[in-house]
């Protein structure tokens, strides 16, 4: 699949905004699992870097971005490439 940054912004806003899946599934996607929360906390503590990524649910991750607030999105990588798309629901004009 090929998409532009604009396509991805439309998609993640629609998904997090509740326009793609029903409320129960969106809640499951946004509910941070204890294992991922523990993993990210330990990694940030070990590195001395302020905690930004809080954890992952079933398909969406949650970040606490200073000056922006809570963001939801998804990141992925393949050899030599990485990508991330996030949106801050309370600041819908940005992603």
C-alpha positions in Angstrom: 0.0 0.0 0.0 1.2 3.5 -0.8 -0.1 6.6 0.9 0.9 10.2 1.4 1.3 12.0 4.7 -2.0 13.7 4.1 -3.7 10.3 3.5 -2.3 9.0 6.8 -3.4 12.1 8.7 -7.0 11.7 7.4 -6.9 8.0 8.4 -5.5 8.3 11.9 -7.9 11.2 12.7 -10.8 9.2 11.5 -9.7 6.1 13.4 -9.0 7.9 16.7 -12.1 10.0 16.2 -14.3 7.0 16.3 -15.3 7.1 12.6 -13.8 3.7 11.6 -14.5 1.2 14.2 -17.3 1.0 16.9 -16.7 2.5 20.4 -16.0 -0.9 22.0 -13.2 -1.8 19.5 -11.7 1.7 19.7 -11.6 1.5 23.5 -9.8 -1.9 23.2 -7.3 -0.3 20.7 -6.6 2.6 23.1 -6.5 0.6 26.4 -2.8 0.4 27.3 -1.8 -3.2 28.2 0.1 -3.6 31.5 3.0 -5.5 29.8 3.7 -2.6 27.3 3.3 0.0 30.0 5.9 -1.8 32.2 8.3 -2.2 29.1 8.2 1.4 28.2 8.6 2.6 31.8 11.6 0.4 32.3 13.2 1.5 29.1 12.7 5.2 29.8 14.0 4.7 33.4 17.1 2.9 32.2 17.9 5.5 29.6 17.2 8.5 31.9 15.0 10.0 29.1 11.6 11.5 30.2 8.7 9.1 29.7 6.9 10.0 26.4 5.4 6.7 25.0 3.1 5.4 27.7 2.3 2.0 26.1 0.3 0.3 23.5 -3.2 -1.1 23.2 -4.5 -3.4 20.5 -3.1 -1.5 17.5 -2.7 2.0 18.8 0.0 3.5 21.0 -0.3 6.4 23.4 2.3 9.2 23.9 2.3 12.1 26.3 4.0 14.9 24.4 5.1 18.0 26.3 3.3 21.0 25.0 0.8 19.0 23.0 -0.8 16.5 25.4 -2.0 13.0 24.9 -1.5 11.6 21.4 -2.6 8.3 19.9 -1.2 6.7 16.8 0.8 3.9 15.3 4.4 3.4 14.4 6.1 0.8 12.3 9.4 -0.1 10.7 11.0 -2.3 8.1 14.7 -2.5 7.3 16.0 1.0 6.5 12.6 2.6 6.9 10.5 3.8 9.8 7.2 5.6 10.1 4.9 7.0 12.7 1.5 8.7 12.5 0.0 10.3 15.6 -2.9 12.6 16.4 -3.8 14.6 19.4 -7.6 14.4 19.7 -7.9 17.6 21.6 -5.9 19.4 18.9 -7.5 17.9 15.8 -5.9 20.4 13.5 -2.5 18.9 14.2 -1.1 15.4 13.8 
